[in-house]
Amino acid sequence: MRILDRMPTQTHSPPPWRTTLRLWPFTRPHAAWLGLGIVVAAAEAGLNIAVTFLVKQMTDAALASQAHTFVYYLKWMIGAIGLGLLIAYVGRVAGIRISAFPIRDLQNRLTAHLQNLPLAAIERYHSGDLVSRFNSDAKRLEGLVGSIPGHVYQPLLFAGAFSYMLILSWKLLLVSFVLMPISIIASDRLSRPVEKHARRQREFLAEGNAVAQDAIGGVAIIKAFQLQAQLVRKYVRAMSQVQHESLQISRLDAYGLFVQGILRFIPQLVLPVYGGYLIVQGELTVGGLLACASLMWHVFVPVEAFLGFVRQMRETAPSAARLWEIEDLDQEAGAAQPFVRTASPSPVRFSNVSFRYGQDSPLLDDISFVLRTNAVTALVGSSGCGKSTLLKLLCLFYTPDKGTIDVWGNDTRQVDAADVRAQFALVSQDTYLFSATIAENIAYGRAGAQREEVEQAARAAHAHAFIQDLPQGYDTPVGERGIRLSGGQRQRIAIARAVVKDAPILLLDEPTSALDTEAEAIVEEALRALMHQRTVLMIAHRLSTIQHAEHVLVMDAGRIVESGTHSELLQQDGVYQKLYMKQVAEGGHG
């Protein structure tokens, strides 16, 4: 299955103008630059008509041997050219800001919005697709936003040129542009399919980006399983589709230019022939004919620019729609009531909690238990029984379908998710380190953490010694996802991050399952220090790590089927005893 097949798709497409109109709130804060751009555009349109007028007057004065009049208008022409250069400079400066600032704000807004989305919503998208939306799709909108002053300039230029040409010769105006409606209709018809091809182009590009990101992030697995050729084929296939859709868009553009070229060619033939006839008849001067030749383009080009804008809007509408799709996702619910930490003997309480992914059968069914204050509760069971999902529910990554989860006496549905998560420090088997220094990764545990606190946490996590041995110490970059560190080192950095957070409840999701024996022993020693005087919920694969837990919960097929201490459960002929005996038989790790 292609990545594209797994990505959410819209069931309907709103009109392009409605999709792009949603950019206005991001443009409004920069109204001063937008206003300047519009003023410059209006001035430029007026100046173009003025230059055409000056060309006519200078030509007629030269043919009439009126040197004084010619010099008079020449001075005005020089001034107009100088003013035009200044206007062009100001317009360029304003245009850069008009196009760049709103898109920057849009990208910032979407990035912040993404951080507040439920995990279930984010997991619907490939990370490569999201990066493509935030960067490539957003970038495509720059040209559309930056063209706003131009869409003021072109109508004003059209109105001025049309009016002036009407004054000079309404007959020449009528004959030259009688075919313009045909050009408008033909160009519009040819640009309509552009939106479909542009949408497919953006989707295939997102698929290609996703494959490229997989190829980089999973390079070790790719090499180990010799998947290079397969990944290259997938990427080539996606980019070939991008190229195909781009060629389709280019083909439509070429047809449009062909039609416009034919309809342009006719006025260029008509204007000198019929214009010459009007000069012979005394209805038009030579200067007037030259002015009309210039005005013809000042009328025709704005019409083409408008058709180009319609085409541009159709081509960028899919990119805008892909961005709005993310912005329209509902964020996590805010606080309905304040979070108040009570002196409850049970910091966490699950009451009849059930959960399923989509339409699948329930993954968790009628889960009820409590965590005891400053006690270690272990959660065990075979793979796929729902242990990690239960932890995700507790962290509010997902919302239960039934039942309630209370933290310090607060129903997690009724309070802010950030307040609930502040009560937890999470150390998981899949340690994520940011592409930053060791000190920064540890300090991410709590905003405002000082360097001394970072080093104290590293000592507590048994990480200080190996950090000191690194060339740059705490300022050593860890690389993407901590690739420059070993598994045990990454895990100790994650523990140090949890130490810095200093949350009252510690969640451990098989933090030593991927480590060798030596690294496991060091990490377990660090964890014991972290678990002291904390309420702990730990998921354990190796049952030997939970023998001293005060309470053990045994899960099977999404339900809690047994509970007790390690010794009590071993005396029962149940699931726990079978798991324990199986591990002993397989490797003596029971």
Order of alpha helices (4+ residues) and beta strands (2+ residues): alpha-alpha-alpha-alpha-alpha-alpha-alpha-alpha-alpha-alpha-alpha-alpha-alpha-alpha-alpha-beta-beta-beta-alpha-beta-beta-alpha-beta-alpha-alpha-alpha-alpha-beta-alpha-beta-beta-beta-alpha-alpha
